[in-house]
Amino acid sequence: MSVLLREVCRALAPALATTAPAILVDATCGLGGHLLALLESSRPTRAFAFDRDPAARALAWQRLETAAMTTNVTMIDGRFSTMNARLAEVGVTQVAAILADLGVSSLQLDDGARGFSWRADAPLDMRMDPTTGTSAAELLATIETNELARILRELGEEPDAGRIARAIVAARPTSTTALVEVVTAAMSAPQRRKIGLRINPATRTFQALRLHINNELGELDRLLEDAPGLLAVGGRLAIISFHSLEDRRVKQRFARLSRPPVVPAHVPLRADELPRAKFALPPEFAKGVIAAPDEQGDNPRARSARLRVLERIEA
Ligand SMILES: C[S@@+](CC[C@H](N)C(=O)[O-])C[C@H]1O[C@@H](n2cnc3c(N)ncnc32)[C@H](O)[C@@H]1O
């Protein structure tokens, strides 16, 4: 179920309506839910859809075919950190709208065999693109305690990072079930009481390993660096994030880009000569938008989602 679907369409519609050519980039196509809705509601001239997961690309393409929506859509295999270069290869240097819906798809979470979730017993893989890189089991087979503790602390915000890391390195689990057992046994009593039955004790560990295995924050930093430069005047970049580690980065980068450049106090400039920021936060989205209560009720994943939008206002 695509998160914040109405809000994403509302955020990107003005950019696709007023910027010519109306090129749309979906940086995280997943199962194509947002892409299909945007194709139907805003009718972009062309769309490019990225996903690093071959299974997601195949399924999304099937859905587009079923909806007779493949005309003018190009699917690109790869990470969104390569977006500017991959688009330049096909002659695209400016676009009207970019969407990034971060994190894992329901396809990845629900396919028990891929090791993303503690709900199904599976080998610890967790790679969004299973054709390349290191799986979580391979990482845990060799990692040292200090490095693992750092990952659990920084990417999982896990208060028991040290003791959990020591237990994992002692057991070196290779399956989701074994990892849950090790983490549950290692967790301190106060921490176990604190989380109670609210979440699985291994939730933070799974999040940290997944973010690390897929370099998700590195990917996001690259996107935040490069994507604004792709926007034509009037173009918009919309990002949905699911936890504070991501949202903080998006918020800070958007705030920095939408502040005018600082002019030294001794430079004599009239008000109309002051440099203006090239980007702005559209007022409706300035504080970030969360899912409406009905969506939060229907889709638990939507409860932690926040949409932020940046608009290019100057060349
Ligand atoms: C939350 S899902 C997107 C769901 C999609 N918006 C929909 O409506 O179906 C995120 C998708 O982004 C992909 N993804 C995550 N990080 C990526 C990256 N750095 N480059 C390309 N794709 C990425 C994942 O493989 C996953 O399929």
The ligand as an ORCA input file, in Angstrom:
! r2SCAN-3c Opt
* xyz 0 1
  C       8.990      2.158      0.102
  S       9.407      1.337     -1.349
  C       8.654      2.273     -2.622
  C       7.210      1.970     -2.844
  C       6.625      2.707     -4.020
  N       6.667      4.136     -3.853
  C       5.199      2.237     -4.297
  O       4.277      3.068     -4.269
  O       5.012      1.056     -4.552
  C      11.075      1.724     -1.546
  C      11.728      1.104     -2.776
  O      12.930      1.827     -2.994
  C      13.944      0.955     -3.366
  N      15.181      1.598     -2.955
  C      15.591      1.871     -1.698
  N      16.772      2.495     -1.725
  C      17.103      2.646     -3.029
  C      18.199      3.251     -3.697
  N      19.203      3.797     -3.030
  N      18.196      3.248     -5.046
  C      17.174      2.690     -5.746
  N      16.120      2.089     -5.169
  C      16.082      2.074     -3.825
  C      13.657     -0.326     -2.629
  O      14.227     -1.412     -3.330
  C      12.122     -0.349     -2.630
  O      11.638     -1.090     -3.706
*
